[in-house]
Amino acid sequence: MHNPLDETTRAWGMACHLSALGGFIIPFGSVLIPLIIWLTQKEKHPFIDEQGKESVNFQI
């Protein structure tokens, strides 16, 4: 059975998607910032891994 998502896990998943707006401030930030978040947080929960992959692939 799947563990319910806690607030921290959902926040990291959301951060992966919202960080794509960093492209308005930093050149290539729309790809680099979600990539950095995904690479540093993907081991903590499968949900963060999934959302990070989706965000980076969408931005590419």
TIRO-2110 file (N, C-alpha, C; in Angstrom, 1 decimal):
// TIRO-2110
0.8, -1.2, 0.0, N, 1, A
0.0, 0.0, 0.0, CA, 1, A
0.9, 1.2, 0.0, C, 1, A
0.4, 2.3, -0.7, N, 2, A
1.1, 3.5, -0.8, CA, 2, A
1.0, 4.3, 0.5, C, 2, A
2.2, 4.9, 0.9, N, 3, A
2.1, 5.8, 2.0, CA, 3, A
1.5, 7.1, 1.6, C, 3, A
0.6, 7.7, 2.4, N, 4, A
0.1, 9.0, 2.0, CA, 4, A
1.2, 10.1, 1.9, C, 4, A
0.9, 11.0, 1.1, N, 5, A
1.9, 12.1, 0.9, CA, 5, A
1.8, 13.1, 2.0, C, 5, A
3.0, 13.4, 2.6, N, 6, A
2.9, 14.4, 3.6, CA, 6, A
3.1, 15.8, 2.9, C, 6, A
3.0, 16.8, 3.7, N, 7, A
3.1, 18.2, 3.2, CA, 7, A
4.5, 18.5, 2.5, C, 7, A
5.5, 18.0, 3.1, N, 8, A
6.9, 18.3, 2.6, CA, 8, A
7.0, 17.6, 1.3, C, 8, A
6.6, 16.4, 1.1, N, 9, A
6.7, 15.7, -0.2, CA, 9, A
5.9, 16.4, -1.3, C, 9, A
4.7, 16.8, -1.0, N, 10, A
3.9, 17.5, -1.9, CA, 10, A
4.5, 18.9, -2.3, C, 10, A
5.1, 19.5, -1.3, N, 11, A
5.7, 20.8, -1.5, CA, 11, A
6.9, 20.7, -2.4, C, 11, A
7.7, 19.7, -2.3, N, 12, A
8.8, 19.5, -3.2, CA, 12, A
8.4, 19.2, -4.6, C, 12, A
7.3, 18.4, -4.7, N, 13, A
6.7, 18.1, -6.0, CA, 13, A
6.2, 19.3, -6.7, C, 13, A
5.6, 20.2, -5.9, N, 14, A
5.1, 21.5, -6.5, CA, 14, A
6.2, 22.4, -6.8, C, 14, A
7.3, 22.4, -6.0, N, 15, A
8.4, 23.2, -6.3, CA, 15, A
9.1, 22.9, -7.6, C, 15, A
9.1, 21.6, -7.9, N, 16, A
9.7, 21.2, -9.2, CA, 16, A
9.0, 21.9, -10.4, C, 16, A
7.7, 22.0, -10.3, N, 17, A
6.9, 22.6, -11.4, CA, 17, A
6.9, 24.1, -11.3, C, 17, A
6.8, 24.7, -10.1, N, 18, A
6.8, 26.2, -10.0, CA, 18, A
8.2, 26.8, -10.3, C, 18, A
9.2, 26.0, -10.0, N, 19, A
10.6, 26.5, -10.2, CA, 19, A
10.9, 26.8, -11.7, C, 19, A
10.1, 26.2, -12.6, N, 20, A
10.2, 26.5, -14.0, CA, 20, A
10.0, 27.9, -14.4, C, 20, A
9.3, 28.7, -13.5, N, 21, A
9.2, 30.1, -13.7, CA, 21, A
10.5, 30.8, -13.5, C, 21, A
11.5, 30.2, -13.0, N, 22, A
12.8, 30.8, -12.8, CA, 22, A
13.5, 31.2, -14.1, C, 22, A
12.9, 30.7, -15.2, N, 23, A
13.5, 31.1, -16.5, CA, 23, A
13.2, 32.6, -16.8, C, 23, A
12.3, 33.2, -16.1, N, 24, A
12.1, 34.6, -16.3, CA, 24, A
13.2, 35.5, -15.6, C, 24, A
13.9, 34.9, -14.7, N, 25, A
14.9, 35.6, -13.9, CA, 25, A
16.3, 35.2, -14.3, C, 25, A
16.5, 33.8, -14.5, N, 26, A
17.8, 33.3, -14.8, CA, 26, A
17.8, 32.6, -16.2, C, 26, A
18.7, 33.0, -17.1, N, 27, A
18.7, 32.3, -18.3, CA, 27, A
18.8, 30.8, -18.2, C, 27, A
18.0, 30.1, -18.9, N, 28, A
17.9, 28.6, -18.8, CA, 28, A
17.5, 28.1, -17.4, C, 28, A
17.0, 29.0, -16.6, N, 29, A
16.5, 28.6, -15.3, CA, 29, A
15.3, 27.8, -15.3, C, 29, A
14.5, 27.8, -16.4, N, 30, A
13.3, 27.0, -16.5, CA, 30, A
13.6, 25.5, -16.6, C, 30, A
14.9, 25.2, -17.0, N, 31, A
15.3, 23.8, -17.0, CA, 31, A
16.3, 23.5, -15.9, C, 31, A
17.2, 24.4, -15.6, N, 32, A
18.2, 24.2, -14.6, CA, 32, A
17.6, 24.1, -13.2, C, 32, A
16.7, 25.0, -12.8, N, 33, A
16.2, 24.9, -11.4, CA, 33, A
15.4, 23.7, -11.1, C, 33, A
14.4, 23.3, -12.0, N, 34, A
13.8, 22.0, -11.7, CA, 34, A
14.7, 20.8, -11.8, C, 34, A
15.7, 20.9, -12.6, N, 35, A
16.7, 19.8, -12.7, CA, 35, A
17.5, 19.7, -11.4, C, 35, A
17.9, 20.8, -10.8, N, 36, A
18.6, 20.8, -9.6, CA, 36, A
17.8, 20.2, -8.4, C, 36, A
16.5, 20.7, -8.4, N, 37, A
15.6, 20.2, -7.3, CA, 37, A
15.4, 18.7, -7.5, C, 37, A
15.1, 18.3, -8.7, N, 38, A
14.9, 16.9, -8.9, CA, 38, A
16.1, 16.0, -8.5, C, 38, A
17.3, 16.4, -9.0, N, 39, A
18.5, 15.6, -8.7, CA, 39, A
18.8, 15.6, -7.2, C, 39, A
18.5, 16.6, -6.4, N, 40, A
18.8, 16.6, -5.0, CA, 40, A
17.8, 16.0, -4.2, C, 40, A
16.5, 15.9, -4.6, N, 41, A
15.4, 15.4, -3.8, CA, 41, A
14.8, 14.1, -4.3, C, 41, A
15.2, 13.5, -5.4, N, 42, A
14.6, 12.4, -6.0, CA, 42, A
14.7, 11.1, -5.1, C, 42, A
15.7, 11.0, -4.3, N, 43, A
15.9, 9.8, -3.4, CA, 43, A
15.0, 9.8, -2.2, C, 43, A
14.4, 10.9, -1.9, N, 44, A
13.6, 11.0, -0.7, CA, 44, A
12.2, 10.4, -0.8, C, 44, A
11.6, 10.4, -2.0, N, 45, A
10.3, 9.8, -2.2, CA, 45, A
10.0, 9.6, -3.7, C, 45, A
9.3, 8.5, -4.0, N, 46, A
9.0, 8.3, -5.4, CA, 46, A
8.2, 9.4, -6.1, C, 46, A
7.3, 10.0, -5.3, N, 47, A
6.5, 11.1, -5.8, CA, 47, A
7.3, 12.3, -6.3, C, 47, A
8.3, 12.6, -5.5, N, 48, A
9.2, 13.7, -5.9, CA, 48, A
10.0, 13.3, -7.2, C, 48, A
10.4, 12.1, -7.3, N, 49, A
11.1, 11.6, -8.5, CA, 49, A
10.2, 11.7, -9.7, C, 49, A
9.0, 11.3, -9.6, N, 50, A
8.1, 11.3, -10.7, CA, 50, A
7.8, 12.8, -11.1, C, 50, A
7.5, 13.6, -10.2, N, 51, A
7.1, 15.0, -10.5, CA, 51, A
8.3, 15.7, -11.1, C, 51, A
9.5, 15.5, -10.6, N, 52, A
10.7, 16.1, -11.1, CA, 52, A
11.0, 15.7, -12.5, C, 52, A
10.8, 14.4, -12.8, N, 53, A
11.0, 14.0, -14.2, CA, 53, A
10.0, 14.6, -15.2, C, 53, A
8.7, 14.7, -14.7, N, 54, A
7.7, 15.3, -15.5, CA, 54, A
8.0, 16.8, -15.8, C, 54, A
8.4, 17.5, -14.8, N, 55, A
8.7, 18.9, -14.9, CA, 55, A
9.9, 19.2, -15.9, C, 55, A
11.0, 18.5, -15.7, N, 56, A
12.2, 18.6, -16.5, CA, 56, A
11.8, 18.3, -18.0, C, 56, A
11.2, 17.2, -18.2, N, 57, A
10.8, 16.7, -19.5, CA, 57, A
9.9, 17.7, -20.2, C, 57, A
9.0, 18.3, -19.5, N, 58, A
8.1, 19.3, -20.0, CA, 58, A
8.8, 20.5, -20.5, C, 58, A
9.8, 21.0, -19.7, N, 59, A
10.6, 22.2, -20.0, CA, 59, A
11.5, 22.0, -21.1, C, 59, A
12.0, 20.7, -21.3, N, 60, A
12.9, 20.5, -22.4, CA, 60, A
12.1, 20.5, -23.7, C, 60, A
END
